[in-house]
């Protein structure tokens, strides 16, 4: 598979790099990283939609100065670039998320080894960071868990480490499903099932807790199915969207009979928690 590597220069860089990352994520871009005030973003050639890409740039160009270039990369070069720019993630003194080529840290309660490849979910993004914090604060012992949009599988892995009875990890991208299964095995997890598909593959299973870190539009579309898949008194954690989108998601969830529990924010990004 061939990838496009986009090198995007934005002035001012913050907060617009994060905003652009979210917009591009809805266009199947993946594997973002930042270096020297430049955003690097990758998309499979077959998924690239030039008109939609240009529409997003026009959407923010009144607020920023933006310039970009792109080149083609075979998949193995994509992986090499991604790995060379993958930094370890530390969440408080509780969790270290490392790649196999990092030095193992022994001062944390939990250490997860992630072979990032092309999958989203390495802990670098604020939404994944908040979800990891939430998992460590939740009571998951003996619970049935759904990780929707599982990416690397980091949330599924952490859920099992925190005592989940079993975890269903679902993603629409084949390489994410493979990456999640590999990472689960490398972290000696035995109760994670990684499957390919959208929300329709979940039924008829039900869950005590659902973690969905995707984007606003998909979350809104999935909400009725999440409600059906939740056990009574189950919890739903939603993230992957800006704080400015929280009200719309809250209204949509409450209209389906869910009760709002609480909200967390981190650098303009949001996580909402609901109870059935």
HELIX and SHEET records of a PDB file:
HELIX    1   1 UNK A   16  UNK A   25  1                                  10    
HELIX    2   2 UNK A   45  UNK A   47  5                                   3    
HELIX    3   3 UNK A   50  UNK A   60  1                                  11    
HELIX    4   4 UNK A   75  UNK A   84  1                                  10    
HELIX    5   5 UNK A  126  UNK A  137  1                                  12    
HELIX    6   6 UNK A  154  UNK A  161  1                                   8    
HELIX    7   7 UNK A  174  UNK A  186  1                                  13    
HELIX    8   8 UNK A  199  UNK A  201  5                                   3    
HELIX    9   9 UNK A  216  UNK A  229  1                                  14    
HELIX   10  10 UNK A  243  UNK A  245  5                                   3    
HELIX   11  11 UNK A  246  UNK A  255  1                                  10    
SHEET    1   A 4 UNK A  30  UNK A  35  0                                        
SHEET    2   A 4 UNK A  38  UNK A  44 -1                                        
SHEET    3   A 4 UNK A   2  UNK A  11 -1                                        
SHEET    4   A 4 UNK A  65  UNK A  74 -1                                        
SHEET    1   B 3 UNK A  89  UNK A  91  0                                        
SHEET    2   B 3 UNK A  95  UNK A  98 -1                                        
SHEET    3   B 3 UNK A 110  UNK A 113  1                                        
SHEET    1   C 7 UNK A 192  UNK A 196  0                                        
SHEET    2   C 7 UNK A 166  UNK A 171  1                                        
SHEET    3   C 7 UNK A 144  UNK A 148  1                                        
SHEET    4   C 7 UNK A 207  UNK A 213  1                                        
SHEET    5   C 7 UNK A 230  UNK A 242  1                                        
SHEET    6   C 7 UNK A 269  UNK A 275 -1                                        
SHEET    7   C 7 UNK A 259  UNK A 266 -1                                        
END                                                                             
